[in-house]
Amino acid sequence: MKLIKSVISVCLMVCLMFIARTAAAEIRPGAITLSPSIAGYTSASGTEAYNQKLSERRANAVKAYLANEGIIAPDRLSTIGYGETNPAMHEAAPKEIYSKAAKANMRVLFEVIVK
């Protein structure tokens, strides 16, 4: 568990630092706000409504984990569920929930929004 916490911490920190440095080179200092978001996705198996709620639960579970482990304050993160939209891989047979495509679509991603 400690290793997972460390890996997530490092990944999030590196991502934020990279975006901050990139944005700082293009925009005057203090002109941007970085907003980390956790995005949940699902496979195409199930109804659209069920998948939407499932993707939201996935994103909220990651947010709760990060907050409970003291990695980041919950008020600094937002969550969004995309359901089965924006698949990582096309699912030719959505009923096959253990296919490579379905597994690729069952995911949670970190997004950093630059405002």
C-alpha positions in Angstrom: 0.0 0.0 0.0 2.9 2.3 0.8 4.4 1.7 -2.6 1.1 2.5 -4.4 0.8 5.7 -2.4 4.4 6.7 -3.3 3.9 5.9 -7.0 0.7 7.9 -7.3 2.2 10.8 -5.4 5.2 10.9 -7.7 3.2 10.5 -10.9 0.8 13.3 -9.9 3.6 15.6 -8.8 5.6 15.0 -12.0 2.5 15.6 -14.1 1.7 18.9 -12.3 5.3 20.1 -12.5 5.5 19.4 -16.2 2.3 21.2 -17.0 3.2 24.1 -14.8 6.6 24.5 -16.4 5.2 24.2 -19.9 2.4 26.6 -19.2 4.8 29.0 -17.4 6.9 29.2 -20.5 4.0 30.2 -22.6 1.9 32.3 -20.2 3.0 35.0 -17.8 3.4 33.8 -14.2 0.3 33.7 -12.1 -2.0 33.8 -15.1 -2.9 30.1 -15.0 -4.7 27.8 -12.5 -4.1 24.0 -12.6 -7.0 21.9 -11.6 -6.4 18.2 -11.2 -9.4 16.0 -12.1 -10.0 12.2 -11.9 -11.9 10.8 -14.8 -13.7 7.4 -14.7 -14.6 5.3 -17.7 -16.3 1.9 -18.3 -16.6 -0.7 -20.9 -19.6 -0.9 -23.2 -21.2 -3.8 -21.3 -24.4 -2.7 -19.4 -26.8 0.2 -20.0 -25.6 3.7 -20.6 -27.2 4.9 -17.3 -25.5 2.1 -15.3 -22.1 2.8 -17.0 -22.4 6.5 -16.3 -22.9 5.9 -12.6 -20.2 3.3 -12.5 -17.7 5.6 -14.0 -18.6 8.3 -11.4 -18.1 5.7 -8.6 -14.7 4.7 -10.0 -13.5 8.3 -10.1 -14.9 9.0 -6.6 -13.2 5.8 -5.2 -9.8 7.0 -6.4 -10.4 10.5 -5.0 -11.4 8.9 -1.6 -8.3 6.7 -1.7 -6.0 9.7 -2.4 -7.6 11.7 0.4 -7.7 8.9 2.9 -4.0 8.2 2.3 -3.1 11.9 2.8 -1.8 12.2 -0.8 -3.9 15.3 -1.7 -6.7 17.2 0.0 -10.1 16.2 -1.4 -11.1 19.8 -2.1 -8.2 20.1 -4.6 -9.5 17.3 -6.8 -12.6 17.1 -8.9 -14.1 14.0 -10.4 -16.0 13.3 -13.6 -17.5 10.1 -15.0 -17.5 9.6 -18.8 -19.3 6.3 -18.8 -18.6 4.4 -22.0 -17.8 7.4 -24.1 -14.2 7.9 -25.3 -13.2 4.3 -25.3 -9.5 3.4 -25.3 -10.3 0.5 -27.6 -13.3 -0.4 -29.8 -15.3 -3.2 -28.3 -16.6 -5.4 -31.2 -18.5 -7.6 -28.8 -19.6 -5.5 -25.7 -21.0 -8.6 -24.0 -17.5 -10.0 -23.6 -16.6 -8.2 -20.4 -13.2 -9.9 -20.1 -12.0 -9.1 -23.6 -8.8 -7.1 -24.0 -10.8 -4.1 -25.3 -13.3 -4.2 -22.4 -10.5 -4.3 -19.9 -8.7 -1.4 -21.6 -11.9 0.7 -21.3 -12.4 0.0 -17.6 -10.1 2.7 -16.4 -9.5 5.9 -14.3 -7.3 8.6 -15.6 -5.9 11.8 -14.1 -6.6 14.9 -16.1 -5.0 18.3 -15.4 -7.0 21.2 -16.6 -5.1 24.4 -17.2 -7.3 27.5 -16.8 
